[in-house]
Amino acid sequence: MCQIFAGQSPERYSSEARSVRLGGHVTSIRLETAYWEILEEVSKAQNMTLGKFLTTLHDEVLDLRGEVQNFTSLLRCACLTYVEEVRGNTARENALRIEATSAA
């Protein structure tokens, strides 16, 4: 029953830290490889580099909430949202591209 979960390649769930600049400050974000792959996919779909996507997302959360609590968890949930609600849904994918283009 759990083979789909237990049988994953260890590389998929190994964590990787990446250095990024957010709000003018360099910080390190540690995520599992699977999340970095999804974030790369999202940023590419938005015609942005990963760094630009992360900065834009961080800035948007600041505008909406006034602060960013646990950005790493936000990124994991953003990946889940993308996989559950956007990936494979042509209308949602197109809407995301249009929104990204109009924001640029």
C-alpha positions in Angstrom: 0.0 0.0 0.0 2.7 2.5 0.9 5.1 1.6 -1.9 4.2 4.8 -3.8 5.4 6.7 -0.7 8.1 4.5 0.8 9.6 3.7 -2.6 10.6 7.2 -3.4 14.1 7.9 -4.4 16.0 9.3 -1.4 17.3 12.1 -3.7 13.7 13.4 -4.0 13.4 14.0 -0.2 16.9 15.0 0.6 17.1 18.6 1.6 19.0 21.3 -0.1 19.8 24.8 1.1 19.9 27.7 -1.4 21.0 31.2 -0.9 18.6 33.9 -2.0 18.1 37.6 -1.7 14.8 38.7 -0.2 14.0 42.3 0.7 17.6 43.2 0.1 19.0 40.6 2.5 20.7 37.4 1.7 19.2 34.4 3.4 19.3 30.7 3.1 16.2 28.5 2.4 16.3 24.8 3.0 13.8 22.6 1.2 13.5 19.1 -0.1 14.6 18.6 -3.7 11.0 17.8 -4.8 9.9 21.3 -3.7 12.8 23.0 -5.4 11.8 21.2 -8.6 8.2 22.4 -8.3 9.3 26.0 -7.6 11.6 25.9 -10.7 8.5 24.7 -12.7 6.4 27.5 -11.3 9.0 30.2 -11.9 9.5 29.0 -15.5 5.7 29.1 -16.1 5.8 32.7 -14.9 8.7 33.5 -17.2 10.9 34.4 -14.1 14.1 33.1 -12.7 13.6 31.3 -9.4 15.2 34.2 -7.5 12.8 36.7 -9.1 9.8 34.4 -8.4 10.8 34.0 -4.7 11.4 37.8 -4.3 8.1 38.6 -6.0 6.2 36.1 -3.8 7.9 37.4 -0.7 7.0 41.0 -1.6 3.4 40.1 -2.3 3.0 38.4 1.1 4.5 41.5 2.7 2.0 43.7 0.9 -0.9 41.4 1.9 0.1 40.5 5.5 2.6 43.1 6.6 5.1 40.3 7.5 6.2 36.9 6.3 6.0 34.3 8.9 7.8 31.0 8.1 8.5 31.6 4.4 9.8 28.1 3.9 6.4 26.7 5.0 4.7 29.2 2.7 6.8 27.8 -0.2 5.9 24.2 0.6 2.2 25.1 0.7 2.6 27.2 -2.5 4.0 24.0 -4.2 1.0 22.0 -2.9 -1.4 24.6 -4.2 0.3 24.6 -7.6 0.2 20.8 -7.9 -3.4 20.6 -6.6 -5.0 23.6 -8.3 -2.9 24.7 -11.3 -0.7 22.0 -12.8 -2.6 20.3 -15.6 -5.4 22.8 -15.6 -4.9 24.8 -18.8 -7.2 27.6 -17.8 -5.4 28.1 -14.4 -2.0 27.8 -16.0 -3.0 30.5 -18.6 -4.4 32.7 -15.9 -1.2 32.4 -13.9 0.9 33.4 -17.0 -1.4 36.4 -17.7 -1.2 37.6 -14.1 2.6 37.2 -14.1 2.9 39.1 -17.5 0.6 42.0 -16.3 2.6 42.3 -13.0 5.9 42.6 -14.8 
